[in-house]
Amino acid sequence: MDGPKVMVPDWGRTEIRALRMVRRITVREFAAHLGVTARAVSFWERATAPARPRQVNQAALDASLRQADADTRRRFIQLLTEWTGSVRVARACLPIHRASMTVAARSTPPK
C-alpha cells in the first residue's frame, strides 16, 4: 500500500471522528463498518470525558485505518493536524523518517 503508514496508539473522540469523516461515511455506516452500534460511535465522538473504546473496538479502528487507501490516510493525518493546531499529533502517527505535512485548509474540530 502506498502513502503514509499511520498508527494511532490510543483512539479518542478526535481520532475516531476524523477517521469517520475522511472515510466520508455516516455514523450508521461507520458503526456497521466497525461492527458496533451507531450509539457507540456517537458516544465516542461526543464524549466530554475521555471515552476510550474497548480493546476489541480499538483493534477494529486500527484495521479500518490500516485498510484505508493512501489518500484517506493522508486526509486523516491532515485533519488531525488541523484540529489540534499542531503537526505533533500527525508526526506521532507516522514513522520517524516521514517529513512534516502542510495544512491546506481549516476544519472545525469536534467539540
Secondary structure, DSSP 8 states (H G I E B T S, - for coil): --S-----SS--HHHHHHHHHHHT--HHHHHHHHTS-HHHHHHHHH-SS-----HHHHHHHHHHHHHS-HHHHHHHHHHHHHHHTSSHHHHHHS-TT-------S------
